Amino acid sequence: MTLIELTLSVAIVAILAVVALDSYKGYKERARNAQAVNDIAGMSLTISGYIVSNRTPPASLAQVGYGGKLDPWGRAYFYVDLTTTQGHGASRKDKRLNPLNSDFDLYSAGKDGRTQTSLMSPTSRDDIIRARDGRFIGLASDFDP
């Protein structure tokens, strides 16, 4: 092989490696998002079962066995009981400033770990949320009422 052929081969391999690495990073983030969606769906079912059995929502995730549960980014999930007076001001809101849920909010702060009550805030766009009383669970940026 000549030096030009060798250099060209190395350049092609380097370009393929960069493309593959970028695709892998995107895959890992989609997998984390899917894991958070599954976690929130499972916790939501458990909380709903608790509400049916006890006629009152749990005060915290610890009451339903999820006290130490961490999201795929290593942070705790957020839970707010909206049926109490303490929970009314803390509810998540859509772009029209309507509350996302009427019973409880359950969400992850997402990749950046930052969140705001309004989904229109740029820091909340990567949050994994539960909305419409559990009929939507997914990325806040995908939620459009």
C-alpha positions in Angstrom: 0.0 0.0 0.0 1.1 3.5 -0.7 1.1 6.2 1.9 -1.9 7.9 0.2 -4.0 4.7 0.3 -3.1 4.1 4.0 -4.0 7.7 4.9 -7.3 7.4 3.0 -8.2 4.1 4.8 -7.5 5.6 8.2 -9.6 8.7 7.4 -12.5 6.5 6.3 -12.3 4.4 9.5 -12.2 7.6 11.6 -15.3 9.0 10.0 -17.2 5.8 10.5 -16.1 5.7 14.1 -17.4 9.2 14.7 -20.7 8.5 13.1 -21.1 5.2 15.1 -20.2 6.9 18.4 -22.7 9.7 17.8 -25.5 7.2 17.0 -24.6 5.2 20.1 -25.0 8.3 22.3 -28.4 9.0 20.8 -29.4 5.4 21.4 -28.3 5.5 25.1 -30.4 8.7 25.6 -33.5 7.1 24.0 -33.0 4.0 26.2 -32.9 6.2 29.3 -36.0 8.0 28.3 -37.8 4.7 27.7 -36.7 3.4 31.1 -38.0 6.6 32.8 -41.4 6.3 30.9 -41.7 2.6 32.1 -40.8 3.5 35.6 -43.3 6.3 35.8 -46.0 4.1 34.2 -45.4 1.4 36.8 -45.3 3.8 39.8 -48.4 5.5 38.5 -50.3 2.2 38.5 -49.1 1.5 42.0 -50.1 4.9 43.3 -53.5 4.6 41.6 -54.0 1.2 43.3 -53.1 2.7 46.6 -55.7 5.5 46.1 -58.4 2.9 45.3 -57.5 0.8 48.4 -57.0 3.6 50.9 -59.3 6.3 49.4 -56.5 8.8 49.7 -53.3 9.4 47.8 -50.0 8.5 49.5 -48.1 11.4 51.1 -44.9 10.3 49.4 -43.4 7.7 47.1 -42.0 5.9 50.2 -45.5 5.0 51.2 -45.9 2.9 48.1 -42.4 1.4 48.2 -40.6 3.8 45.8 -38.8 6.0 48.4 -35.3 5.4 47.1 -36.2 4.9 43.4 -33.9 6.8 41.1 -34.5 7.8 37.5 -32.0 6.6 34.8 -29.9 9.7 35.4 -29.4 8.9 39.1 -31.8 11.4 40.5 -35.0 10.9 42.6 -38.4 11.0 40.9 -40.7 13.9 41.8 -44.1 13.2 43.3 -46.7 15.8 44.3 -50.2 15.0 45.7 -52.5 17.6 44.1 -55.5 16.8 46.3 -54.1 18.7 49.3 -53.8 22.4 49.7 -50.0 22.1 49.7 -50.0 20.5 46.2 -52.1 23.0 44.4 -49.4 25.5 43.8 -46.8 22.9 42.8 -48.7 21.3 39.9 -47.0 21.1 36.5 -48.6 23.3 33.8 -48.9 23.1 30.1 -48.4 25.9 27.6 -51.8 27.4 28.5 -50.9 27.2 32.2 -53.5 24.5 32.8 -52.5 21.8 35.3 -51.3 18.6 33.7 -53.0 16.3 36.2 -55.9 16.5 38.7 -54.8 13.7 41.1 -51.0 13.7 41.4 -47.9 14.8 39.5 -45.1 12.2 38.9 -42.1 13.1 36.8 -38.3 12.9 36.2 -36.2 16.0 35.7 -34.7 14.4 32.7 -31.2 14.5 31.3 -30.2 18.0 32.6 -31.6 17.5 36.1 -33.4 20.9 36.0 -37.1 21.5 35.9 -39.7 24.2 36.2 -43.5 24.0 36.8 -44.3 25.2 33.3 -43.5 22.9 30.4 -42.7 25.9 28.2 -39.6 26.6 30.2 -36.5 25.3 28.3 -35.2 23.6 31.4 -38.4 21.4 31.4 -38.4 20.3 27.8 -36.4 17.2 28.6 -38.5 16.1 31.6 -40.3 12.8 31.5 -43.8 13.6 32.6 -47.1 12.0 33.5 -50.0 14.1 32.1 -53.8 14.0 31.6 -54.1 11.8 34.7 -51.9 9.1 33.3 -53.2 9.1 29.7 -49.8 10.6 28.5 -46.4 9.5 29.8 -43.4 10.7 27.9 -41.0 13.6 27.1 -42.4 17.1 27.9 -41.3 18.3 24.5 -43.7 15.7 22.9 -46.7 16.8 25.0 -49.0 19.1 23.2 -52.5 19.5 24.7 
